[in-house]
Amino acid sequence: MRVQSLTLAAASAALLVPTTPLAAQPHPAAWRESTVSAAELLAKVRECTPVSRGRYRSDYGAPANIPVCGTRDAVFWKADMDIDCDGRPGPRCNRRTDPYFAASTAYAQSDGRPLSAERLPFIVVPAPSSRWDYRDHGIGGGSVVAVVHRDRVQYAVVGDTGPQGIIGEASYATAKALGIRADPHGGGAPSGVTYIVFKKTKVSPIEDHAAAVTEGERAARRFAGASERDGRELSG
C-alpha cells in the first residue's frame, strides 16, 4: 500500500481500454475505444449515497473526507491514486524500485502466485473494518472495476487490500494504462480518479485481463442503462 504524497502526470487525450492479452506484454499496450465513455460513467456517479459508516483518508495525515458511495449495481469513490507495486516482482516493481515493496497480494493468481502489479490492472480496497466491509456488497477478489481519470476508462479487478483507513490506490499497470506516472516512489495522481466497482461480478481466473475488459464493458453498459431507467422511473 502506497501512503505517500503524489504528483500528477499528464493523461493522454483519448478514451481507450486495453484488449491485448496481458501475459504477452509487460503492461497494457494495445488499445481500442470503450463502448461507454468516461463522461457517461461520471454522469452516473455525481450524487453520493454513502454506504460507509465513516470517511477515508487518501494518505496518512490527510483529512478523512472520502466516503464510499453506493447504488444498486455498484459502489464508488473519488480519490487520488497511489501506486501499488506489490506482488510478484519484476523489472518495474521490486525492492529496488519500490521502498514499500511487499511480495504478496491479498488475492492470488490461479497458479497460487501473487498478482503482478506491473502486468495486471487491479485496484486496492481498504481492509474490512467497522467503517466499511466490501464483502457485504457482493465484492471480492476478481470483482470488476472501471477506473476513470480525465477522459480515459481502464477496466481492472479488485486484487489487493490496504490499510483500514486509507483509500485510493491501484496497480502500476492501471496507472500506466491511464497515462498516470506509474513510479511507485513519487508517481500517481493527487486527485481526480473515480473507482467504480461493479457488484456481483467476478473474473476467473483473476489474471485474465481480456475477460475483465469484456465483463467491464458489459457491466458499464448495464450500470449506465440501469441509472437511466431508474431516473425515468423516478420521474414517471
Order of alpha helices (4+ residues) and beta strands (2+ residues): beta-beta-alpha-beta-beta-beta-beta-beta-beta-alpha-beta-alpha
